[in-house]
Amino acid sequence: MSIFSKKFFHDEAAAFAKLESIVWPDGPTCPHCGNAGKIYELKGVRSKPSKKNPEGVERHGLKKCAECRKQFTVRVGTVFESSHVPLHKWLQAAYLMASSKKGVSAHQMHRALEVTYKTAWFMAHRLREAMRSGALDPFGGEGKVVEMDETYFGTIDNPSTHKVTGGEFKGSRLGRGPSNKRAVISLVERGGQVRSFHVPKATRAGVEKIVAENVDKESRLHTDESQLYNKTKQKGLVADHETVRHSADEYVRGDVYSNSVENYFSVFKRGMRGVYQHCAEKHLHRYLAEYDFRYNLRSGLGVNDMERTDAVLTGISGKRLTYQTAD
């Protein structure tokens, strides 16, 4: 038996029942007025006839609120709202993205789900939006270790051909180092979760702001020897700041290392280069949310693929992402 033999992956009525059990664990709630009391189920209702479907299509999961008298399904008020893609294909897409460690490309999804490439690309972005947690609780705490590091991926939208000092980039120096690269800063609570940020530029002020807003002051901060982090302890942002000197081939000193966050960057970069290959800068924050999501619900923490998929579906509510073409 395959995981895709589960009924909700190929039967529309079962797909609605599955999603309703996740979004409405205590019973249906009207997304228009918030009523959780009397809700009518409308069975046998069909859509208007069309050339493709002369008899219309059955509207599975259709309900009507006894308070505001409006109709709705579990899709309303979620990233699935107004989508013409069958719900069971949405569940397949959610499983593919949740179970693939380095991600699944829109081209792969369009072939597997038999939808257009444009539809698959947009489905993937909606699911990434569902993966975005927006959590604000601080990492670490007394005696706990938080690792922090920065990396660079892809070229910024408007790259400069000149150095800050005014000279031109020449030969092999063009494209080397952080110049013209998109900066990503990540925090990893050791043995726990990751939180990543796409910033315009990696600066000491930016790093200190991220630490102040996302790390408990009683935490121990572990980084490499970069000057971006060397004032965090002096400014009282953390209880202790310890570094390893990568330039001297020092990667571990006792329990001091930044290997966890570097391992996260390794998976992120292999996925972005090997699977997605290209990412516009305006979408980078969603790709980071995708990799953060899978890391935070990884199998090492006892979460399996189906539980991770359910977590994606839990995050669909209260979010919309509409398709807009360029002017």
N, C-alpha and C positions, 0 to 999 in steps of 0.2 A: 504493500500500500504506500502511496505517495502522500506527502503533506497536502498536495493540491487535490487529493481525492475527498477532502473534507467538503461537506455539502455547501457551506457558505462561500467556497471559492468558485462554484460554478452554477449555483442556483440563486436567483435574485431574491426570492422570498426569504430563503435562509440567510442571505447576506444582510437583509434588513433586520432580521431577528437577531443576528449576531451583533450588529452595530448598536441596536437599541439596548441590548443587554450591557453594553460598555458605556454608552453615553447616558442612558437612563437606568442606572442600576436599581433605583427605587420607583420605577414606573415613569411613563411619559410626562414631560413638562412642555407646555406651550412656549415656543421660542418668541412668540409675539407679545404675550402679556404676562408670562411667568406662571400661569395657572397650572398647578399640579394635581388638581382635583378631578372633576369630571371631564374626561376626554372620550370622544366617540371614535370608534374605528370604522372607517369607510372601506368596505370590501367590494370587490368586483368593479370598481371605478376604472374607466379606461380613458386614455388621452384622446385628443381629437384625431380623426382619421387623416392620413397623409398618403402621398403616393407610395412611400416606402412601406407604410403600415396601414393599409386600407381600413382595417378594423380597429385601429388604435392600439396602444400598448397598455397593459394592465399597470396601474399605479400602485405598486406594492408599498406597504407601510403607511398609507395615507390615513391621516387622522384629522379630527375637527375639534376645536376647543369649544366647550360649552359656555365659556365666559365671553371671549371676544368674537366667537363664531368664525374664526379664520381657520383655513386648512393648512396642514403642514406635514412634513415627514421628518425623520431624524436627520436628514441632510441640511435642513434649514438652520442657518446660524453657524455653519461649519465651513471648512475649506472645500467640502463637496457640494455646497449649494450651487444651484444653476448648472451643474455639470451634466452633459448628455451621456457621459461614459457610464455604463452599467455599474452598479455598486459592487457586484462581485469582482469586477476587474480592478476597482479601486482597492479591494482587500488583497488581491493578488499583488498589486503594485506595492502596497504597504509591506507585505511579507518579503518581497524581493529586496526592498531597500533596507528593511530592518535586519535581515539575515545575512546580508553581504558585507563582510568586514570592511572592505575598501570601497563599497558603493556599487551601484549598477548604472550603466550609462543609459541615456534616453534612447539611443539607437537600439540597445539590447532590449529595453523595455517595449519599444514600439514593435519589435519583431515578436517578442514573447506574448504580448497582449493583443496583437493584431489591431493596433490603433495607429494613427498617423504619427510621424516623428514629432510634429508640433504639439499634438495632444500629449504624447509621452513626456516631452520636455516640461510642459506646464503641469502635468500630474506630479512629476518629481519635485517641482518647486513648491507646489501646494503641500506635499507631504513633508518637505523640509520645514515649511512653516509650522506644521503640526508638531514637529520634533523640537522646535524652539521652546525652551522652558521659561526663560525670563526670570529664573531664580535669583534672589538677592541675598539669601542668607550667607553669612561669612564662612569662609573655609577655615579649617584648622581649629585651634583652641589650645588650652594649656597642655603643654607636652607634645602637641601634634606637629607634624612637619608638613609644610607646604612648599612644593617646588615651583620655580618660576623660570621661564626662559622665553626668548624671542626667536622668531625665524622669519624668513622672507620667501615669498612665493609669487611668481608671476611679475609682469611689468605693469607699473602704474599706467593709467589711461593717457597721461600726457608726459612722457619721459623727457627729461632734460638731456641735452648733449654736452652740457658744461658742468664742471665741478662747482662746489660752493665757493671756492676761491676764485672762480672765473675762467680757469683753464678748461680746455676741451678734453673729453674722454678720448683716449687714443688706443688703437690696436686692441690687444687682448684685455685691456682694462675696461673697455666698454661692456657693461652688463655684469661686471664682477662686484661682489660685496653688496651692501644694502642700498646703494644708489639706484634710484628708479624702481625699486622693488616694493611690493606690497608687504607691509609689516604686520605680523601676527604675534600677539603676546598671549601666553597661556599660563594658567595656574593649575597645578594638580595637587590635591590633598593626597598624601601618600596612602595607598591602599583604598582610595576613595574616588572622588569625582574630578572632572576637569571642567574648566571654564575658559573659553577663548575669546579674544577680542581682536578685531581688525581695526588698526589705528592708522591715521594718515602718516605718522612717522614715529618710530620708537625713540622716545626721549626720556630723560630722567624724570621730568615733571609728569609725563604721562604714566610712567611705571609707578611712581609714588601715588598717583591718584587711583590707579587700579588696586594697588595694595591697600590703601586706606579704605576703599569702598567694598572690598571683597575678601579681606583676610582679617581674622580675629587678631587683636593686638597681643594675645598671649601665645601666638604661634611661633614656631621656629621656621625661618625662611631659608631655603637652600637654593643657591643659584651658581652659575659659573662666575668667572672673575670680571665680567663686564662691568664697566663703570656706571651702567644704568641703575644698578641696584645698591651701590655702596653706601647710600645715605639712609636707607630704610630703617636701620636700627637707631642711628643717631637721632632721627626725627620721631622716635617712639612709635613707629608704625607696626613693629613686631617686637617680640621679646628677645629674639636673637637672630642674627643673620650670619650664616656660614657659607663659605664658597669652596669650590674645587677649581684647580687651575688646569684647564684643558690645554692651555698653551705649553704647559710643562708635562703633558701626558698624564696628568692626575685626573682620574675620573671617579674614584671612590676613596674616601678617607674615613674609615669607621662607618658610621651611618650617614655620613655627609655625601650626597650625590644628587644629581639632577637627571638620573637615567629614566625615571618614570615619565617626565614631561618630554624628554627626547624620544622615548619610545612612541609616545602619542604623535609627535611630529613625524616620525618615520612612517606610521600608518597613513597619516594625513597626506603626506607628500607622495607616497607610492600610489595612493588612490587618485589623487588629483592629476598626477602625471600619467599613470597607467590606465585609468578608467575614464576620467572626465576629459583629460588632455587640455581643455580650454575652459576658462571661467572668467566672465566679465567682472571687473572689480566691484560693480554695484551689487553683484549676487554673492560675493565671497562670504558675507556674514551668514548666509543661509547654508552654504556648504560647511562652514565651521560648526553651525548648529547641528548639522547631520552627523559629523564625526564626533562631536561632543556627546550627542545622544547615544550613539552606539557604544562609546567608551564608558559612559556612565551606567549603562545597562549591559555590560559585557558578561560573557559566560563565566569569567573569573569571579564575578560577584554572585553567581548562582542564577543568572537570568538566561532562559533559553529563548530560541528564536520566536516562538509563538507568544511568549510573555512580552517580548520586546515589540512585537507587532501590535499586541493589545495596547501597549503604552503609547504607540504612535496614534492609534485610534482614539485613545483617551484625550490626546492633545488637539483634536480637530475643532473642538467647540470654541466659539467666541472669536474665531479667526476667519478672515476672508482674504483672498488674493485674486484680484481680477486681472484678466489679460488685457494689456494695452499695447497697441501698435505704435511705432514711431510716427511722429508728425511729419 
